[in-house]
Amino acid sequence: MAKKGREARITRTIARVRGERPSAALRKRALTSGTGEDGAMRVKSKWRRRKDKERARVEARGDASTPHGYDGSQGTLLIGEGNGSFGLALATLFGGDATRLVVTTALTARASVRAYGESFCDTVEALEQSGASVAYGVACETLASEKARLALRERIGGSAFDRVAFHFPDAGCGRVGTLSVRAQRNLLTDYLEHAPKLLKATGELRVTMRTSEPYAAWNVEALAAKAGLAFKARVEFDPAEFPGYEYTRTVWADDEDGDCSTDAEDAVTYDENEEGPNEDAVTYVFVKAVKPNGK
């Protein structure tokens, strides 16, 4: 069979050089073997698919100086930043030059200070000194507004972003129960459907979360596919790679009884004892899916 395959490739090459059209039998063999009439592979081999996945993981992971491939020269938008410490960690990794970094929180400036204390003011000051921009009152559902998206892009000169990231999404409705799962999935759906509109054609959308229960029930990969996104990679998330990053979870006033109607202004405390990210935390990397017509 291998000998026949080599003979077929040689015959196709000779025909191509002579400007002749291969026979019907050769064209049929080319199609069934996964190659075109010019001998080019039409279908990726398992080896090639495996190498492509590994390349995507390496690209998403980045080098030692820029974990997860973050780059200060690229436009980066952080959604749901809470205390802002991840944004400040990136600014530090960027050498204090974070002019293309936009950090957002769903809270107002006043509510953020009430939730995270005076240290939040210090974080914002450090971010702004690095050239980063801080935007308040930006929730995932806010991204549905074209006006809101334009305002965010204007913060980096009007261009689209290279990366949009959301770390440890939390709808503030507890972690267990049907209502909680529905609320968390709705939050992710808003993000996955609207945030890509802020991205360049080659940009990446990222979600960092734990993979154990109850988080696995949120089924982020299925939600991303439904939103028209393509899976690129899944990279282990190690908080230690981001200097100064502190995981905090906002405790909403009605979090204990699962009431999701609390206003953001009432999110005034955070739980220092909340179990933070551990070895099961990963970053999912998605890209805009390429349509069959290539558009």
C-alpha positions in Angstrom: 0.0 0.0 0.0 2.9 2.4 0.9 4.6 1.6 -2.5 1.3 2.4 -4.3 1.1 5.6 -2.5 4.6 6.7 -3.4 3.9 5.7 -7.0 0.7 7.8 -7.0 2.6 10.8 -5.7 5.3 10.5 -8.3 2.7 10.2 -11.1 0.9 13.2 -9.8 4.1 15.2 -9.7 5.0 14.3 -13.2 1.5 15.2 -14.4 1.7 18.6 -12.6 5.1 19.4 -14.2 3.8 18.5 -17.6 0.7 20.5 -17.1 -1.5 17.4 -17.5 -4.6 16.7 -15.5 -4.3 13.5 -13.4 -6.5 10.6 -14.3 -9.9 10.1 -12.6 -8.4 7.1 -10.7 -5.6 9.2 -9.3 -7.9 12.0 -8.4 -10.2 9.6 -6.5 -7.2 8.1 -4.7 -6.0 11.6 -3.7 -9.4 12.5 -2.2 -9.7 9.2 -0.3 -6.2 9.5 1.0 -6.7 13.0 2.3 -4.6 14.8 -0.3 -5.5 17.2 -3.1 -4.6 16.8 -6.8 -1.5 18.7 -6.1 -0.5 16.3 -3.4 -1.2 18.7 -0.6 -2.8 17.3 2.5 -6.6 18.1 2.8 -7.1 16.5 6.2 -4.7 17.0 9.1 -3.1 13.9 10.4 -3.5 12.9 14.0 0.2 13.8 14.5 -0.4 17.3 13.0 -3.5 17.9 15.1 -1.6 16.9 18.2 1.3 19.2 17.3 -1.1 22.1 16.6 -2.7 21.7 20.1 0.7 21.6 21.8 1.8 24.7 19.9 -1.4 26.5 21.0 -0.7 25.5 24.6 2.9 26.8 24.5 1.7 30.0 22.8 -1.0 30.6 25.5 1.4 29.7 28.3 4.1 32.3 27.2 7.7 32.5 28.3 9.0 32.8 31.8 8.8 36.6 31.8 5.3 36.9 30.5 3.1 34.0 31.9 0.3 32.9 29.7 1.6 35.0 26.8 0.6 38.4 28.1 2.5 41.2 26.3 2.6 44.8 27.3 2.6 45.9 23.7 -0.7 44.3 23.0 -4.1 45.6 24.0 -5.4 43.6 27.1 -8.8 44.0 28.7 -9.5 42.5 32.2 -13.1 41.9 33.1 -14.4 41.6 36.6 -11.1 42.5 38.3 -12.4 43.0 41.8 -9.5 44.3 43.9 -7.4 45.0 40.7 -4.4 42.9 41.9 -4.2 40.8 38.7 -4.1 44.0 36.7 -1.3 45.3 38.9 0.6 42.0 38.5 0.5 42.4 34.8 1.7 46.0 35.0 4.6 44.8 37.1 5.4 42.1 34.5 5.3 44.7 31.8 8.0 46.6 33.6 5.7 49.4 34.7 4.6 50.2 31.2 1.0 49.2 30.9 -0.5 51.9 28.6 -2.4 49.2 26.7 -4.0 47.6 29.7 -7.6 48.3 30.7 -8.8 47.0 34.1 -12.5 46.9 34.8 -14.7 46.1 37.8 -18.5 45.8 38.0 -18.5 47.9 41.1 -18.4 51.7 41.4 -15.3 53.4 42.8 -17.0 54.0 46.1 -18.2 50.4 46.4 -14.8 49.0 45.5 -13.2 51.0 48.3 -15.9 49.7 50.7 -15.3 46.2 49.5 -11.5 46.0 49.4 -10.4 48.8 51.7 -8.0 51.7 51.3 -5.5 49.3 49.7 -7.7 49.4 46.6 -6.9 53.1 46.2 -3.2 52.3 46.3 -3.7 49.6 43.6 -5.6 52.0 41.4 -2.9 54.7 41.9 -0.2 52.2 41.0 -2.1 51.1 37.9 -2.6 54.6 36.7 1.1 55.5 37.3 2.0 52.6 35.0 -0.3 54.0 32.3 -3.1 51.5 32.7 -6.7 52.5 32.7 -9.3 51.6 35.3 -13.0 51.5 34.4 -15.8 51.2 36.9 -19.4 49.8 36.6 -18.5 47.4 33.7 -20.4 44.2 34.0 -20.5 41.4 31.5 -24.0 42.5 30.4 -22.6 46.0 29.9 -20.5 44.7 27.0 -23.7 44.2 25.0 -23.8 48.0 24.5 -21.9 49.2 21.5 -21.4 52.5 23.2 -19.8 50.8 26.2 -17.5 48.7 24.0 -16.4 51.8 22.1 -15.6 53.6 25.3 -13.4 50.7 26.4 -11.6 50.7 23.0 -11.0 54.4 23.3 -8.9 53.8 26.4 -6.2 52.2 24.2 -6.6 54.6 21.3 -9.7 53.1 19.7 -8.2 49.8 18.5 -9.6 46.4 19.3 -8.0 44.3 22.0 -5.6 41.4 21.5 -6.8 39.7 24.7 -9.9 39.9 26.9 -9.7 37.9 30.1 -12.1 37.1 33.0 -10.6 35.5 36.1 -12.8 33.4 38.4 -16.2 34.6 37.3 -18.8 34.8 40.1 -22.4 35.8 39.8 -22.6 36.3 43.6 -25.3 33.7 44.1 -23.5 31.0 46.0 -21.8 28.0 44.6 -24.4 25.2 44.9 -28.0 24.6 43.7 -29.8 25.0 40.5 -30.3 28.7 40.8 -26.6 29.3 41.4 -25.6 27.2 38.4 -28.1 29.0 36.2 -26.8 32.4 37.3 -23.2 31.4 36.8 -23.9 30.1 33.3 -25.8 33.3 32.4 -22.9 35.4 33.6 -20.5 33.4 31.4 -22.9 33.5 28.5 -23.0 37.3 28.6 -19.2 37.4 28.6 -18.7 34.8 25.9 -21.3 36.4 23.6 -20.4 40.1 24.0 -16.7 40.2 24.8 -15.5 38.8 21.5 -16.9 42.0 19.8 -14.0 43.8 21.5 -11.4 41.5 20.0 -9.3 41.7 16.9 -9.9 39.0 14.3 -6.9 37.1 15.7 -7.6 38.0 19.4 -8.0 35.6 22.3 -10.9 35.4 24.8 -9.8 33.9 28.2 -11.7 32.5 31.2 -9.8 31.4 34.3 -11.7 29.1 36.7 -11.5 26.0 38.7 -12.4 22.7 37.1 -13.7 20.7 40.1 -17.4 20.7 41.2 -19.5 22.8 41.3 -17.5 24.8 38.7 -17.5 21.9 36.2 -21.3 22.1 36.0 -21.0 25.5 34.4 -19.7 23.8 31.3 -17.7 26.8 29.9 -16.5 25.0 26.8 -20.0 24.2 25.7 -21.1 27.8 26.4 -18.2 29.1 24.3 -19.0 26.8 21.4 -22.7 27.9 21.5 -21.4 31.5 21.4 -19.5 30.8 18.2 -16.1 30.5 19.7 -13.4 27.9 18.9 -11.4 26.2 21.7 -7.6 27.0 21.4 -6.0 25.8 24.6 -6.3 25.0 28.3 -3.4 26.1 30.5 -2.8 25.5 34.1 -3.2 28.7 36.2 -0.6 29.3 38.9 -1.2 32.5 40.9 2.5 32.5 41.9 3.4 33.4 38.3 1.7 36.8 38.8 3.5 38.8 41.5 1.2 40.5 43.9 -2.0 38.8 42.7 -4.4 38.1 45.5 -7.5 36.1 45.0 -10.6 37.7 46.7 -14.2 36.9 46.3 -16.8 39.6 46.8 -19.5 38.6 49.3 -22.8 39.9 48.2 -25.3 40.8 50.9 -27.7 38.0 50.0 -25.1 35.5 49.0 -26.0 33.1 51.8 -29.6 32.5 50.7 -28.9 32.5 47.0 -30.8 35.7 46.2 -29.2 37.2 43.1 -31.0 40.5 43.2 -28.4 42.4 45.3 -27.3 45.7 43.9 -23.6 46.0 43.1 -23.4 49.0 45.5 -24.2 46.6 48.4 -21.2 44.4 47.6 -19.2 45.9 50.4 -17.1 43.0 51.9 -14.9 40.2 50.8 -14.2 36.9 52.3 -10.5 36.6 53.1 -11.0 32.9 54.1 -12.6 31.9 50.9 -10.7 29.0 49.3 -8.7 30.5 46.5 -7.4 28.9 43.3 -5.5 25.8 43.7 -4.0 23.1 41.4 -7.3 22.6 39.6 -7.5 26.2 38.3 -7.0 26.6 34.5 -7.2 29.2 31.9 -9.4 28.4 28.9 -8.4 30.2 25.7 -10.9 30.7 22.9 -10.7 32.4 19.6 -13.3 33.5 17.0 -14.4 30.5 15.0 -13.5 30.6 11.3 -16.6 30.2 9.1 -16.6 27.7 6.2 -16.3 30.6 3.7 -13.2 31.8 5.5 -14.8 35.0 6.8 
